C-alpha cells in the first residue's frame, strides 16, 4: 500500500472516495490558480484535491447550521455567518 506524500515510513495511506465535482469554469480557475501561487510563494504546488479536502475540513470546524437551507446562496450566507462567529470567538480567545 502506498504512503501519503510526506508520510513517514510505515504510515498507511488513508482510504479515499472518488468524487465527481461539477464546477463553473470561473470556480475551477480559482482552484487551478491557487496551486501555482502556493508554489511561487515558496510552498508546494497544491493539487485541487488537497484544496478541496482542506475546505471540507474547515467546513467541519465551522459547525455550519444547515437547517432549513434550500439553495446554494442560503448555504453561502450560512457559511459567512459561521465564519464571522468563528473569527469573533477566536479573537476573544486571543485577548484572554
Backbone torsions as a table, in degrees:
resi	resn	phi	psi	omega
1	UNK	NA	141.7	-177.4
2	UNK	-74.3	168.8	176.7
3	UNK	-107.7	155.4	171.6
4	UNK	-70.7	149.9	175.8
5	UNK	-58.4	127.4	-179.2
6	UNK	84.8	-6.0	179.4
7	UNK	-73.1	148.6	179.8
8	UNK	-80.6	157.7	-179.9
9	UNK	-57.6	134.4	-179.6
10	UNK	96.4	-18.5	177.0
11	UNK	-79.0	135.0	-178.4
12	UNK	-90.3	150.2	178.1
13	UNK	-74.6	137.5	177.1
14	UNK	-67.8	156.0	175.3
15	UNK	-82.6	134.4	-179.1
16	UNK	-118.9	150.6	174.2
17	UNK	-107.8	131.9	178.2
18	UNK	-77.2	137.1	-177.4
19	UNK	-131.0	127.0	173.2
20	UNK	-86.2	128.1	-176.4
21	UNK	-124.8	123.6	178.5
22	UNK	-100.8	124.1	-178.5
23	UNK	-130.9	149.2	169.7
24	UNK	-64.7	154.8	-176.7
25	UNK	-54.6	-42.0	-176.1
26	UNK	-65.5	-32.8	177.6
27	UNK	-74.8	-35.2	175.6
28	UNK	-63.7	-37.8	178.3
29	UNK	-63.4	-38.2	177.7
30	UNK	-59.9	-48.9	178.9
31	UNK	-62.2	-42.2	-179.4
32	UNK	-64.8	-32.5	-177.7
33	UNK	-79.0	-27.2	-177.1
34	UNK	-64.3	-43.4	-177.9
35	UNK	-55.8	-56.9	179.3
36	UNK	-62.6	-31.6	178.7
37	UNK	-64.4	-43.3	179.1
38	UNK	-61.4	-38.1	179.9
39	UNK	-67.5	-43.2	-177.4
40	UNK	-69.8	-20.1	179.6
41	UNK	-95.3	15.6	174.4
42	UNK	98.9	-0.7	178.2
43	UNK	-98.9	-159.0	176.4
44	UNK	-101.0	152.1	177.2
45	UNK	-70.3	117.6	-178.8
46	UNK	-85.7	129.0	174.1
47	UNK	-74.0	157.6	-179.9
48	UNK	-55.3	-37.7	-178.0
49	UNK	-64.2	-38.3	178.6
50	UNK	-66.8	-38.5	178.6
51	UNK	-64.3	-45.4	-179.2
52	UNK	-65.2	-40.9	177.7
53	UNK	-61.8	-41.3	179.0
54	UNK	-63.7	-41.1	179.1
55	UNK	-64.9	-38.5	178.4
56	UNK	-68.8	-38.6	176.6
57	UNK	-63.4	-38.1	175.9
58	UNK	-64.1	-40.2	177.9
59	UNK	-56.9	-41.3	178.0
60	UNK	-65.0	-43.8	179.6
61	UNK	-63.1	-34.7	-176.9
62	UNK	-72.1	-20.2	179.8
63	UNK	52.7	59.9	-176.0
64	UNK	-71.1	133.5	175.7
65	UNK	-80.1	112.0	-177.1
66	UNK	-104.3	6.2	-178.4
67	UNK	-65.6	131.3	176.6
68	UNK	79.0	0.9	-178.5
69	UNK	-76.5	132.1	-178.2
70	UNK	-121.7	-16.6	-176.8
71	UNK	-132.0	164.4	176.5
72	UNK	-62.4	-37.4	-179.8
73	UNK	-66.8	-40.2	176.5
74	UNK	-63.8	-38.7	177.8
75	UNK	-64.6	-42.1	178.0
76	UNK	-62.3	-41.8	176.3
77	UNK	-60.9	-42.6	178.7
78	UNK	-64.7	-37.6	175.3
79	UNK	-61.8	-45.7	178.3
80	UNK	-57.6	-44.8	179.7
81	UNK	-63.4	-41.6	180.0
82	UNK	-66.3	-39.8	179.1
83	UNK	-65.6	-42.5	177.9
84	UNK	-60.3	-47.3	178.9
85	UNK	-61.8	-43.2	179.7
86	UNK	-59.5	-45.1	179.9
87	UNK	-65.9	-40.7	178.9
88	UNK	-63.4	-42.5	179.5
89	UNK	-63.1	-46.3	-178.2
90	UNK	-71.6	-28.6	175.8
91	UNK	-66.0	-42.7	178.9
92	UNK	-65.5	-41.1	-179.6
93	UNK	-65.0	-31.5	178.6
94	UNK	-71.9	-29.6	-179.2
95	UNK	-72.7	-24.8	-176.3
96	UNK	-73.0	NA	NA
